[in-house]
Amino acid sequence: MFVKSGVIVFGYHNIGVTGIKTILKHGIKVHAVFTHRDEANENIWFNSVSEFCRENNINYYYADECNNDKMIKIISKYDVSVIFSFYYRNMIPWSILNIPKYGAVNLHGSMLPKYRGRAPVNWQLINGETQGGVTLHYMTAKPDAGDIIDQEPVSITKQDDPLSLYSKLDEAAKLLLERSVDKIVIGKCDRKPQNHLIATYYGGRKPEDGLIDWSWSAEKICNLIRGVTKPYPGAFTYYLGKKLIIWKSSVVTNVQITLGEDFGTFCNHDEMLYVRTGDGLVRFDEFNFENIEYNLLNKLNKIFSEGIFNSME
């Protein structure tokens, strides 16, 4: 027996909670939610979809405990107008995307067709983009390639990092869903095909991808550092055979230091730590060395007074 028409949500992260909240605000029935269990080795800094569902008496299931047949059985109990995907981490099989009357819709953290794929927030920062945004689009068998429903841009500044950019995208997602969700659930929204000729695609990132190549430009290095800084594992290098993680850095143009020709040469100057890059200097503003956190406000004097980094001047 079917209950009244509603939606199914596949969701995780802050955007998952934001999406469900907006749907409920518009009086739309959420039949069930599929989400992920938090991984024990992951730094969990975002809101919990499962906790939100418990607090609001919404049926939810952990995706890793449901095979496709079980998901289809659960979803088929309901009259489903649309499936929504909000920062869900897995590809949803075509057999499930075909169930709802008006299709399946994903919210992606970039201005498609740019930055299809995984980790769009990190990649946009790493690549030094000045504009990002969120896109609502129909889901197809190919990831992030379906027709676009609507988009909301955000600016990206040189001060942005993953947390600040996620905050901007979260606000943009609210705006986007507020003006689109009512039309989506009745199959009356506008849609336009993506231009596949200008599409870009990026894969997932691993902690080891944060290794710095000091032959890069200072700007490229600083973009990598801010793109994978906390709450992510961080960009890193090695000093005296030990791992040094850089959380925050600056391109330096107003300090005269002679460092020779070798990329990656360290230097302390006026109790600040600098390194030679492919085209100039980068200053370490926050970093971790031997499990001790250093920053410009405190503890930097400790590394110099104890001779951890000897002057190369």
Backbone bond lengths (Angstrom), bond angles and torsions (degrees), N, CA, C in turn:
res aa  C-N    CA-C-N  psi(-1)  N-CA   C-N-CA  omega(-1)  CA-C   N-CA-C  phi
1 M - - - 1.467 - - 1.522 109.65 -
2 F 1.333 117.61 129.07 1.456 121.83 -179.31 1.529 110.22 -83.21
3 V 1.327 115.67 145.77 1.459 120.63 168.31 1.518 106.96 -97.14
4 K 1.341 116.89 177.59 1.468 119.26 -175.39 1.523 110.81 -60.69
5 S 1.315 115.92 156.23 1.456 121.46 -175.69 1.521 111.12 -60.10
6 G 1.326 113.77 143.98 1.460 120.51 179.62 1.514 109.26 -162.05
7 V 1.323 116.37 -160.02 1.462 120.35 -176.43 1.524 110.38 -127.54
8 I 1.312 114.21 159.96 1.464 123.80 170.29 1.518 107.17 -111.92
9 V 1.327 116.83 138.15 1.460 120.77 179.88 1.524 110.12 -119.40
10 F 1.322 115.67 131.95 1.455 123.06 166.60 1.533 105.17 -106.15
11 G 1.336 117.81 114.68 1.456 117.31 -172.12 1.505 114.87 -153.00
12 Y 1.323 115.10 158.25 1.460 123.75 179.17 1.516 107.53 -159.48
13 H 1.333 116.47 164.57 1.468 120.65 170.72 1.533 110.36 74.88
14 N 1.348 115.88 179.85 1.461 121.45 176.63 1.520 111.77 -58.69
15 I 1.341 116.30 -41.30 1.459 120.12 -178.85 1.526 110.51 -62.89
16 G 1.329 117.36 -33.57 1.461 120.46 176.61 1.516 111.56 -62.47
17 V 1.327 116.48 -45.39 1.468 120.42 178.52 1.527 110.16 -65.42
18 T 1.320 116.78 -44.21 1.468 120.56 178.94 1.523 111.09 -58.88
19 G 1.321 117.07 -43.52 1.455 120.87 -179.82 1.516 112.58 -61.66
20 I 1.331 116.10 -46.87 1.473 119.64 -178.98 1.527 110.55 -65.16
21 K 1.338 117.08 -42.38 1.466 120.68 178.41 1.525 111.37 -57.64
22 T 1.324 116.69 -43.73 1.461 120.49 -177.74 1.519 111.08 -67.44
23 I 1.317 117.18 -40.85 1.463 120.94 177.24 1.528 110.61 -59.87
24 L 1.321 116.55 -46.63 1.465 120.67 179.78 1.526 111.33 -64.22
25 K 1.327 116.62 -38.50 1.463 121.36 179.18 1.520 111.49 -58.46
26 H 1.323 116.01 -31.57 1.465 120.80 -179.79 1.528 112.72 -88.49
27 G 1.312 116.28 10.89 1.458 120.58 175.83 1.507 114.26 72.81
28 I 1.318 117.28 22.00 1.463 122.17 -178.94 1.523 109.29 -92.96
29 K 1.299 116.97 133.56 1.463 122.25 -178.94 1.521 110.80 -73.37
30 V 1.328 116.87 127.40 1.464 122.21 172.63 1.525 106.94 -100.61
31 H 1.332 115.93 104.98 1.463 119.76 -177.05 1.525 111.61 -66.50
32 A 1.333 115.42 -46.65 1.474 119.88 -175.93 1.517 109.05 -161.51
33 V 1.329 113.79 157.59 1.461 121.57 179.81 1.519 108.72 -127.91
34 F 1.327 115.74 136.45 1.462 122.02 171.59 1.527 107.36 -110.45
35 T 1.316 116.48 128.73 1.459 120.89 -177.11 1.523 109.83 -139.12
36 H 1.324 116.81 -172.16 1.463 122.26 -179.46 1.520 110.00 -113.94
37 R 1.304 114.88 149.44 1.460 118.92 166.95 1.526 108.03 -75.10
38 D 1.320 116.46 144.88 1.458 119.98 175.32 1.522 109.33 -68.53
39 E 1.332 115.95 135.27 1.451 120.52 179.74 1.527 110.17 -79.16
40 A 1.321 115.96 138.27 1.465 121.08 -174.60 1.526 112.33 -61.88
41 N 1.328 117.05 -31.65 1.470 120.55 -176.80 1.526 112.66 -94.43
42 E 1.327 117.92 9.99 1.462 121.00 -177.56 1.517 110.62 -101.67
43 N 1.319 116.09 143.81 1.456 122.00 175.32 1.524 108.15 -78.48
44 I 1.325 117.04 102.39 1.463 121.16 -175.87 1.523 109.35 -89.13
45 W 1.309 116.70 104.65 1.461 121.80 -179.28 1.527 112.16 -115.09
46 F 1.337 116.33 -3.80 1.459 121.28 -173.54 1.524 110.97 -106.11
47 N 1.335 116.03 168.41 1.459 122.05 -178.52 1.527 111.40 -69.51
48 S 1.316 115.25 152.96 1.459 121.53 -176.84 1.522 110.82 -97.38
49 V 1.323 116.63 121.60 1.461 121.66 176.13 1.523 110.56 -66.29
50 S 1.333 117.40 -43.33 1.469 119.79 -178.87 1.527 111.42 -62.91
51 E 1.324 117.16 -39.78 1.467 120.34 178.23 1.522 110.76 -65.02
52 F 1.335 116.70 -41.62 1.465 119.91 177.66 1.530 110.38 -61.42
53 C 1.326 117.29 -41.65 1.460 120.83 179.23 1.525 111.42 -63.38
54 R 1.328 116.55 -42.54 1.472 119.54 177.90 1.524 111.13 -60.34
55 E 1.323 115.71 -43.72 1.465 120.07 -177.87 1.522 112.42 -67.86
56 N 1.330 117.46 -22.57 1.465 121.27 -176.26 1.532 113.22 -114.73
57 N 1.336 115.74 15.50 1.463 121.77 175.38 1.534 112.72 54.84
58 I 1.335 115.58 44.91 1.457 121.77 176.78 1.520 108.82 -104.44
59 N 1.308 117.93 132.96 1.463 121.24 176.71 1.526 109.71 -62.83
60 Y 1.322 116.86 130.04 1.457 119.02 177.87 1.521 110.01 -140.82
61 Y 1.334 114.33 156.28 1.454 122.09 -177.67 1.524 108.39 -139.48
62 Y 1.334 115.64 146.15 1.459 119.74 174.71 1.525 108.69 -86.76
63 A 1.323 114.73 126.01 1.463 119.91 -173.22 1.519 112.42 -61.56
64 D 1.350 117.20 -33.83 1.460 118.89 -177.35 1.522 112.45 -72.44
65 E 1.328 116.76 -5.75 1.460 121.58 177.44 1.529 111.88 -106.21
66 C 1.338 116.10 5.25 1.468 121.29 -178.19 1.519 110.27 -127.96
67 N 1.325 117.28 121.61 1.459 118.49 170.90 1.528 108.48 -81.77
68 N 1.309 116.81 175.87 1.467 120.10 -176.46 1.518 112.79 -58.77
69 D 1.334 116.70 -41.14 1.464 120.09 -178.95 1.523 111.28 -62.72
70 K 1.333 116.45 -40.00 1.459 119.37 179.34 1.524 110.91 -67.34
71 M 1.342 116.56 -40.99 1.468 119.64 177.73 1.518 110.59 -60.96
72 I 1.335 116.23 -45.16 1.464 120.08 -179.47 1.524 110.88 -61.94
73 K 1.328 117.20 -40.06 1.459 121.38 178.97 1.522 110.98 -62.93
74 I 1.341 116.26 -42.39 1.470 120.35 179.59 1.524 110.43 -65.90
75 I 1.332 116.49 -48.77 1.464 120.44 -175.82 1.529 111.03 -65.86
76 S 1.326 117.17 -34.61 1.461 121.38 -175.52 1.528 112.54 -70.14
77 K 1.314 118.05 -9.98 1.464 121.12 175.81 1.522 111.81 -71.46
78 Y 1.336 115.74 -17.42 1.460 120.07 -170.83 1.529 112.14 -115.48
79 D 1.323 114.39 159.57 1.465 121.36 170.16 1.524 106.11 -88.61
80 V 1.327 116.41 103.47 1.471 121.65 -170.46 1.525 110.23 -105.68
81 S 1.322 115.34 120.17 1.465 119.25 177.50 1.525 111.04 -82.11
82 V 1.349 116.29 -43.00 1.460 121.15 -175.73 1.520 109.47 -147.61
83 I 1.310 116.43 146.83 1.460 122.55 165.59 1.522 107.76 -101.83
84 F 1.327 116.15 131.11 1.462 121.58 174.76 1.521 110.07 -109.82
85 S 1.321 115.64 142.54 1.457 121.64 174.18 1.530 108.65 -123.29
86 F 1.334 115.84 119.71 1.460 121.87 -179.77 1.525 109.26 -123.17
87 Y 1.302 116.91 97.40 1.471 123.12 178.48 1.531 112.73 56.07
88 Y 1.318 115.37 32.12 1.461 121.32 171.44 1.523 107.75 -74.22
89 R 1.321 117.77 139.44 1.454 120.76 -167.62 1.525 115.11 -89.37
90 N 1.307 117.96 -14.18 1.465 120.52 -176.10 1.522 111.24 -106.87
91 M 1.327 115.73 154.62 1.462 120.34 169.86 1.532 108.71 -69.10
92 I 1.316 116.74 129.56 1.458 120.98 177.27 1.522 107.99 -87.90
93 P 1.329 118.11 125.30 1.474 119.74 -174.76 1.520 112.64 -64.47
94 W 1.324 114.83 151.97 1.454 121.78 -178.08 1.519 111.96 -59.60
95 S 1.324 116.95 -32.12 1.471 120.69 179.39 1.523 111.58 -61.87
96 I 1.335 117.29 -26.35 1.464 121.47 177.19 1.524 110.83 -89.42
97 L 1.324 116.94 -39.63 1.466 120.30 -178.92 1.525 111.51 -62.26
98 N 1.322 116.97 -23.60 1.468 121.73 -178.55 1.523 113.76 -81.16
99 I 1.314 118.20 -8.54 1.468 120.90 -173.32 1.529 113.40 -71.70
100 P 1.319 120.20 -49.06 1.468 119.76 -173.17 1.519 113.61 -68.21
101 K 1.338 114.98 154.43 1.471 121.05 -177.31 1.524 112.41 -64.56
102 Y 1.343 116.49 -38.35 1.466 120.18 -172.52 1.524 112.99 -116.09
103 G 1.308 116.33 25.32 1.449 120.16 172.49 1.519 114.76 90.03
104 A 1.318 114.80 -176.13 1.467 123.03 -179.17 1.519 108.48 -121.52
105 V 1.337 115.69 136.47 1.460 122.11 -172.55 1.516 109.89 -124.99
106 N 1.323 115.32 133.78 1.466 121.71 179.84 1.521 110.10 -114.66
107 L 1.333 116.49 146.84 1.456 121.79 171.18 1.521 107.53 -107.52
108 H 1.329 115.64 118.45 1.461 121.75 -174.83 1.523 110.02 -113.98
109 G 1.341 116.20 143.56 1.451 121.70 -173.61 1.507 115.77 -86.17
110 S 1.315 117.32 44.50 1.469 121.69 173.35 1.515 108.37 -157.76
111 M 1.323 114.93 172.22 1.463 120.85 175.47 1.526 107.62 -89.79
112 L 1.318 116.03 87.17 1.460 119.92 -179.65 1.527 110.59 -58.08
113 P 1.351 116.80 147.74 1.472 127.44 13.86 1.532 115.41 -86.72
114 K 1.331 118.27 8.24 1.463 119.42 176.06 1.523 110.48 -76.61
115 Y 1.312 115.47 143.71 1.462 123.20 174.58 1.526 113.07 60.22
116 R 1.322 115.12 46.86 1.463 118.64 165.72 1.525 108.26 -65.18
117 G 1.328 115.86 158.58 1.457 119.23 175.58 1.515 112.71 99.36
118 R 1.334 114.19 -155.88 1.465 120.94 -171.35 1.531 111.91 -94.41
119 A 1.324 113.97 160.09 1.469 123.51 173.87 1.532 113.55 51.78
120 P 1.344 118.86 45.71 1.461 118.91 -178.39 1.523 113.40 -63.23
121 V 1.332 118.09 -31.91 1.470 120.20 178.74 1.521 110.21 -62.69
122 N 1.313 116.46 -50.35 1.463 120.14 -179.42 1.522 111.94 -62.76
123 W 1.325 116.54 -44.55 1.463 119.92 -176.76 1.528 111.80 -64.76
124 Q 1.323 117.73 -37.96 1.462 119.48 -179.59 1.528 111.26 -66.07
125 L 1.329 116.62 -37.33 1.463 120.10 176.01 1.525 110.75 -68.93
126 I 1.311 116.65 -44.22 1.465 121.15 -179.07 1.523 110.75 -60.89
127 N 1.316 116.78 -36.33 1.460 120.96 -178.36 1.529 113.24 -87.55
128 G 1.333 116.89 3.18 1.459 120.10 175.03 1.519 115.15 70.04
129 E 1.340 116.99 29.42 1.465 119.55 -179.98 1.533 110.65 -66.45
130 T 1.317 115.87 150.03 1.463 121.13 178.01 1.520 112.25 -106.63
131 Q 1.329 117.11 -8.05 1.457 120.92 175.44 1.519 110.05 -141.06
132 G 1.324 114.89 134.83 1.454 121.36 174.38 1.516 108.32 -131.67
133 G 1.332 116.20 -153.90 1.448 118.89 178.58 1.516 111.81 157.05
134 V 1.318 114.95 -169.91 1.464 121.43 178.31 1.518 109.29 -128.15
135 T 1.325 114.84 150.95 1.467 121.73 -177.68 1.519 109.78 -132.51
136 L 1.324 116.45 132.87 1.460 122.07 167.13 1.521 107.69 -97.49
137 H 1.322 116.44 127.51 1.464 119.16 -178.35 1.521 109.98 -147.43
138 Y 1.325 115.15 155.83 1.458 119.93 175.94 1.517 109.49 -74.03
139 M 1.308 115.32 144.13 1.453 121.62 -177.77 1.524 110.00 -90.28
140 T 1.330 114.21 140.11 1.460 122.03 176.61 1.525 107.98 -128.16
141 A 1.328 115.74 -176.44 1.465 119.54 178.87 1.522 111.30 -65.66
142 K 1.337 117.17 -25.23 1.461 121.30 178.36 1.519 109.12 -97.10
143 P 1.332 118.62 131.96 1.467 120.31 -173.98 1.527 113.17 -62.65
144 D 1.335 114.77 134.14 1.473 123.67 171.17 1.522 113.60 59.54
145 A 1.331 117.75 26.86 1.463 120.99 -174.02 1.521 113.51 -112.94
146 G 1.343 118.31 -1.94 1.457 120.74 -174.91 1.519 113.69 -78.59
147 D 1.323 115.47 172.41 1.464 122.21 -177.95 1.529 111.23 -57.59
148 I 1.327 115.36 141.51 1.461 121.97 -179.26 1.526 109.94 -86.15
149 I 1.334 115.66 133.14 1.458 122.30 175.98 1.527 110.62 -92.32
150 D 1.328 116.08 -48.68 1.462 120.86 -177.56 1.525 108.73 -164.59
151 Q 1.342 115.59 160.45 1.459 121.54 179.26 1.520 109.98 -142.10
152 E 1.324 116.00 153.24 1.460 122.02 176.03 1.527 108.23 -136.60
153 P 1.345 117.44 115.38 1.466 119.80 -177.44 1.525 112.57 -81.50
154 V 1.325 116.23 157.54 1.463 123.05 170.46 1.523 107.98 -136.50
155 S 1.315 116.92 152.23 1.460 120.95 175.35 1.515 109.71 -85.73
156 I 1.318 116.01 147.75 1.463 122.56 175.81 1.521 107.71 -119.59
157 T 1.315 116.95 122.31 1.461 121.17 -179.74 1.524 109.71 -102.23
158 K 1.320 115.47 169.86 1.464 120.40 178.58 1.529 111.69 -69.63
159 Q 1.326 116.99 -14.72 1.460 120.75 178.04 1.524 112.39 -89.00
160 D 1.316 117.39 -10.35 1.463 119.98 -177.82 1.520 111.56 -70.66
161 D 1.324 114.50 146.51 1.455 122.96 172.13 1.531 106.45 -132.20
162 P 1.331 120.04 -177.67 1.466 119.16 -176.90 1.524 114.31 -56.46
163 L 1.324 117.91 -41.78 1.464 119.43 -177.87 1.521 111.94 -65.48
164 S 1.318 117.13 -44.49 1.467 118.80 -179.05 1.517 111.11 -68.77
165 L 1.332 117.25 -36.64 1.456 119.41 178.90 1.526 111.08 -70.36
166 Y 1.328 117.92 -39.86 1.462 119.96 175.14 1.526 110.61 -58.78
167 S 1.339 117.37 -39.42 1.454 120.72 179.17 1.522 110.72 -62.47
168 K 1.321 117.16 -42.40 1.469 120.80 176.95 1.529 111.13 -62.99
169 L 1.327 116.17 -42.64 1.460 120.15 -178.42 1.526 111.41 -67.75
170 D 1.325 116.45 -34.31 1.451 120.70 178.11 1.529 110.49 -62.47
171 E 1.330 116.46 -44.29 1.460 120.28 177.39 1.522 111.01 -65.52
172 A 1.333 116.59 -39.98 1.460 120.40 178.26 1.525 111.05 -64.32
173 A 1.335 116.54 -37.58 1.465 120.72 178.77 1.522 111.31 -62.84
174 K 1.337 116.53 -39.71 1.469 119.89 177.29 1.521 110.93 -60.29
175 L 1.333 116.30 -47.28 1.462 120.55 179.79 1.526 111.22 -60.62
176 L 1.313 115.20 -44.40 1.455 121.36 -177.19 1.528 111.01 -62.70
177 L 1.313 116.62 -47.34 1.461 120.56 -178.70 1.522 111.78 -70.10
178 E 1.333 116.66 -37.27 1.463 119.76 179.29 1.522 111.50 -55.85
179 R 1.330 117.28 -40.79 1.457 119.24 -175.27 1.525 113.20 -91.88
180 S 1.328 117.87 -6.93 1.464 119.35 -173.35 1.520 114.93 -118.68
181 V 1.333 118.14 -26.65 1.459 120.18 -165.45 1.532 112.54 -65.05
182 D 1.332 118.23 -37.27 1.471 119.43 -178.12 1.529 112.02 -62.91
183 K 1.331 116.37 -39.96 1.468 119.96 179.27 1.524 111.27 -73.09
184 I 1.330 116.21 -34.18 1.462 119.39 -178.73 1.525 110.82 -62.27
185 V 1.339 117.58 -44.94 1.475 120.62 -172.86 1.525 112.94 -73.20
186 I 1.347 117.35 -11.01 1.469 118.60 174.68 1.528 111.13 -112.41
187 G 1.327 116.22 9.97 1.456 120.68 175.58 1.513 114.47 68.99
188 K 1.334 117.16 29.48 1.463 120.95 -176.00 1.530 113.01 -116.72
189 C 1.322 118.68 16.60 1.469 120.45 -177.38 1.528 110.89 -85.40
190 D 1.320 114.50 155.58 1.457 119.97 174.28 1.528 109.83 -72.89
191 R 1.315 116.35 157.36 1.462 120.63 177.19 1.528 109.33 -153.25
192 K 1.322 115.30 145.59 1.457 119.46 177.48 1.523 109.26 -138.71
193 P 1.328 117.24 141.23 1.470 119.87 -179.60 1.519 111.22 -65.27
194 Q 1.321 115.48 148.92 1.453 120.23 173.25 1.528 109.88 -76.90
195 N 1.314 114.37 152.12 1.465 120.08 173.06 1.531 107.37 -87.28
196 H 1.317 116.13 98.22 1.461 120.56 -175.26 1.528 112.68 -67.57
197 L 1.335 116.83 -19.82 1.467 120.10 -178.37 1.526 112.30 -69.32
198 I 1.327 117.56 -23.61 1.468 120.08 -179.69 1.521 112.00 -108.58
199 A 1.327 116.65 10.35 1.463 120.03 -179.11 1.529 111.46 -69.31
200 T 1.331 115.39 144.17 1.467 121.24 171.33 1.522 108.01 -123.35
201 Y 1.310 116.19 147.25 1.465 121.44 -175.80 1.523 109.49 -132.36
202 Y 1.336 115.58 134.84 1.464 121.62 178.44 1.528 109.60 -129.66
203 G 1.319 115.03 141.84 1.453 120.55 -179.91 1.519 112.34 -90.32
204 G 1.319 116.07 179.89 1.453 121.11 178.23 1.524 111.76 -68.47
205 R 1.316 115.86 161.58 1.460 121.58 -179.71 1.517 110.34 -113.35
206 K 1.332 115.72 146.47 1.459 122.90 177.22 1.528 108.55 -114.12
207 P 1.338 118.16 157.18 1.468 119.85 -179.91 1.522 113.47 -53.40
208 E 1.318 117.43 -36.64 1.465 119.83 -177.98 1.532 112.65 -68.81
209 D 1.336 117.06 -15.19 1.465 119.80 177.00 1.526 112.36 -70.84
210 G 1.330 116.62 -7.68 1.458 120.76 -179.91 1.519 114.39 -84.24
211 L 1.333 118.55 2.58 1.465 120.80 179.48 1.527 109.80 -65.48
212 I 1.331 116.41 128.05 1.460 122.35 -176.03 1.528 110.90 -85.12
213 D 1.316 115.26 134.87 1.462 122.09 170.95 1.525 106.84 -101.32
214 W 1.332 116.48 108.03 1.466 120.30 -172.92 1.527 113.19 -72.38
215 S 1.328 117.88 -6.11 1.461 119.44 174.40 1.528 111.64 -78.75
216 W 1.345 117.03 -11.36 1.454 120.27 176.24 1.528 110.42 -67.68
217 S 1.324 115.78 167.21 1.462 120.00 174.65 1.520 109.91 -68.29
218 A 1.333 115.51 157.25 1.461 120.32 178.88 1.530 111.35 -59.92
219 E 1.327 116.82 -39.55 1.466 120.17 -179.67 1.520 111.29 -65.62
220 K 1.321 117.39 -42.92 1.468 120.44 179.43 1.522 110.86 -63.37
221 I 1.306 117.43 -38.51 1.464 121.43 179.05 1.523 110.43 -66.39
222 C 1.336 117.04 -44.91 1.465 120.04 179.83 1.526 111.40 -65.27
223 N 1.335 117.66 -33.66 1.462 120.18 176.24 1.524 111.19 -66.07
224 L 1.330 117.12 -40.76 1.459 119.46 175.70 1.518 110.66 -61.34
225 I 1.326 116.68 -44.32 1.469 121.14 -177.49 1.525 110.81 -60.42
226 R 1.342 116.90 -47.78 1.471 118.20 -178.52 1.530 111.83 -74.31
227 G 1.336 116.91 -23.66 1.454 119.98 -179.09 1.518 114.11 -73.98
228 V 1.337 116.99 -23.54 1.472 119.71 -177.91 1.527 111.60 -124.99
229 T 1.345 116.46 19.96 1.454 119.86 179.81 1.526 110.78 -71.92
230 K 1.321 117.18 -179.13 1.463 121.48 -179.02 1.524 109.98 -49.41
231 P 1.328 117.63 136.53 1.464 129.29 13.31 1.529 114.76 -89.17
232 Y 1.327 117.99 11.86 1.464 121.85 178.39 1.534 109.94 -86.59
233 P 1.331 117.71 172.09 1.476 119.92 -172.36 1.510 115.67 -64.94
234 G 1.345 118.70 -21.90 1.452 120.80 175.48 1.514 114.14 97.39
235 A 1.341 115.11 153.81 1.460 121.52 171.61 1.521 108.55 -80.70
236 F 1.331 116.94 149.75 1.465 117.98 -172.33 1.523 111.50 -148.54
237 T 1.330 113.72 163.45 1.449 123.12 173.19 1.521 106.77 -144.29
238 Y 1.314 117.09 -172.46 1.473 120.31 177.72 1.521 109.29 -127.09
239 Y 1.321 115.02 140.23 1.464 121.56 176.41 1.519 107.76 -133.34
240 L 1.317 116.87 123.43 1.472 122.61 -176.18 1.523 110.60 54.32
241 G 1.334 115.48 35.69 1.459 120.72 177.45 1.518 114.73 78.32
242 K 1.321 116.91 5.35 1.466 120.79 -178.54 1.519 110.20 -115.66
243 K 1.326 115.50 145.45 1.461 121.11 -175.65 1.518 111.42 -71.89
244 L 1.323 115.73 132.79 1.454 122.79 177.10 1.525 107.13 -123.66
245 I 1.341 117.03 117.84 1.459 122.82 -177.77 1.527 108.77 -101.01
246 I 1.321 116.72 126.61 1.459 121.06 -179.46 1.527 109.12 -103.31
247 W 1.332 116.32 121.36 1.459 121.38 -178.26 1.529 112.57 -94.16
248 K 1.323 115.96 -30.38 1.453 119.75 -177.20 1.516 109.01 -150.66
249 S 1.326 116.67 141.78 1.458 120.19 -176.08 1.522 110.01 -148.68
250 S 1.323 116.15 170.95 1.461 121.74 178.75 1.521 109.74 -140.65
251 V 1.328 115.81 142.24 1.456 120.73 168.87 1.526 107.42 -75.57
252 V 1.333 116.79 130.41 1.465 121.32 -175.78 1.518 109.66 -113.30
253 T 1.325 115.47 127.54 1.473 119.90 179.48 1.523 112.26 -124.97
254 N 1.343 117.69 -9.48 1.466 120.33 -173.07 1.527 113.43 -112.65
255 V 1.335 117.45 18.37 1.465 121.50 178.28 1.521 108.53 -120.27
256 Q 1.307 115.90 127.68 1.464 121.08 -179.54 1.526 109.63 -96.50
257 I 1.339 115.95 106.10 1.454 122.07 178.35 1.518 107.82 -134.35
258 T 1.319 116.81 133.24 1.457 121.01 176.74 1.513 109.11 -96.12
259 L 1.347 115.53 118.61 1.462 119.39 -175.69 1.520 113.43 -119.95
260 G 1.297 118.12 7.57 1.452 118.58 -179.50 1.514 111.22 78.16
261 E 1.338 116.31 -163.00 1.464 121.59 -172.56 1.524 113.90 -101.25
262 D 1.297 119.22 -8.24 1.468 121.15 -173.22 1.522 111.27 -83.47
263 F 1.344 116.35 123.10 1.460 120.65 173.72 1.529 109.23 -64.31
264 G 1.330 116.13 143.76 1.457 120.25 177.22 1.510 114.42 83.55
265 T 1.341 118.59 9.74 1.462 121.34 177.03 1.527 109.81 -73.93
266 F 1.341 116.53 129.76 1.461 122.11 -179.87 1.523 110.94 -90.05
267 C 1.343 114.58 151.84 1.461 119.89 176.88 1.520 109.18 -154.34
268 N 1.344 116.83 134.21 1.455 118.32 168.54 1.520 107.85 -100.24
269 H 1.322 114.62 137.72 1.465 121.49 -176.96 1.519 107.41 -145.42
270 D 1.326 116.76 118.85 1.468 121.75 -176.87 1.522 111.44 51.89
271 E 1.332 115.08 44.50 1.463 123.21 178.66 1.523 113.12 57.97
272 M 1.331 116.22 36.11 1.457 122.52 169.89 1.516 107.88 -131.37
273 L 1.318 115.36 151.62 1.460 121.03 -173.86 1.521 110.20 -105.92
274 Y 1.349 115.72 126.59 1.457 122.32 -178.22 1.528 109.19 -123.77
275 V 1.350 114.59 159.55 1.454 119.54 175.96 1.522 108.92 -142.76
276 R 1.309 116.00 145.60 1.457 124.21 -178.36 1.520 109.95 -80.40
277 T 1.349 117.16 128.99 1.462 122.43 178.54 1.524 109.36 -114.94
278 G 1.325 115.51 -172.15 1.458 119.65 -179.00 1.505 114.53 -65.74
279 D 1.332 117.19 -22.86 1.464 118.25 -178.09 1.533 113.72 -139.85
280 G 1.334 117.96 16.85 1.458 118.16 -179.89 1.513 112.29 162.60
281 L 1.344 115.26 -143.91 1.456 121.33 -174.61 1.519 111.29 -120.93
282 V 1.340 114.73 145.63 1.456 122.47 168.55 1.519 107.74 -121.62
283 R 1.332 115.74 135.19 1.454 120.81 175.93 1.526 109.50 -101.52
284 F 1.330 116.96 135.88 1.454 121.53 175.90 1.530 108.61 -84.41
285 D 1.326 117.05 115.39 1.463 121.01 -179.75 1.526 112.62 -94.92
286 E 1.323 116.96 -32.79 1.470 122.26 173.76 1.518 107.65 -144.45
287 F 1.332 116.56 132.62 1.459 118.77 179.45 1.525 110.34 -157.41
288 N 1.316 114.30 167.48 1.464 121.94 179.46 1.521 107.98 -123.36
289 F 1.330 115.83 126.39 1.459 120.60 177.05 1.520 108.33 -136.81
290 E 1.325 115.66 123.54 1.463 121.76 -176.48 1.530 111.41 54.25
291 N 1.346 114.97 43.79 1.460 123.62 176.17 1.522 113.79 63.41
292 I 1.320 116.89 21.43 1.461 121.17 174.03 1.520 108.15 -115.94
293 E 1.336 116.79 131.48 1.450 121.72 179.93 1.528 110.15 -88.47
294 Y 1.322 115.94 132.04 1.458 122.30 176.88 1.521 108.77 -122.95
295 N 1.338 115.77 146.51 1.457 120.20 173.19 1.516 109.76 -149.92
296 L 1.322 116.44 177.82 1.459 120.89 -174.47 1.522 112.63 -69.88
297 L 1.333 116.90 -19.25 1.458 119.37 -176.03 1.515 113.26 -88.73
298 N 1.304 116.88 -29.11 1.459 118.34 -179.39 1.524 110.19 -154.11
299 K 1.293 115.85 161.22 1.469 126.38 174.12 1.522 114.68 72.79
300 L 1.336 118.52 -13.09 1.455 117.44 177.31 1.522 110.91 -63.68
301 N 1.332 115.69 -37.16 1.464 118.13 178.98 1.521 111.42 -61.26
302 K 1.330 116.75 -27.37 1.465 120.79 -179.69 1.529 111.35 -65.35
303 I 1.335 116.94 -42.49 1.460 117.98 -175.93 1.523 111.17 -69.54
304 F 1.328 116.25 -26.86 1.458 118.32 179.16 1.521 111.29 -84.52
305 S 1.330 115.99 -39.49 1.461 118.53 -179.20 1.521 111.25 -66.50
306 E 1.342 116.47 -29.42 1.456 119.59 178.97 1.520 112.38 -92.73
307 G 1.328 116.54 1.06 1.460 120.30 174.94 1.509 114.81 70.73
308 I 1.353 116.84 24.45 1.466 119.36 -179.48 1.529 110.81 -63.21
309 F 1.333 115.98 -43.05 1.447 120.88 176.21 1.530 108.14 -114.72
310 N 1.301 116.92 105.52 1.452 120.50 -179.25 1.520 111.18 -75.14
311 S 1.299 116.11 145.11 1.469 120.48 -179.16 1.538 109.43 -64.04
312 M 1.348 114.24 137.32 1.450 120.78 177.83 1.530 111.11 -106.40
313 E 1.349 116.65 5.38 1.462 119.32 -177.16 1.523 111.78 -69.92
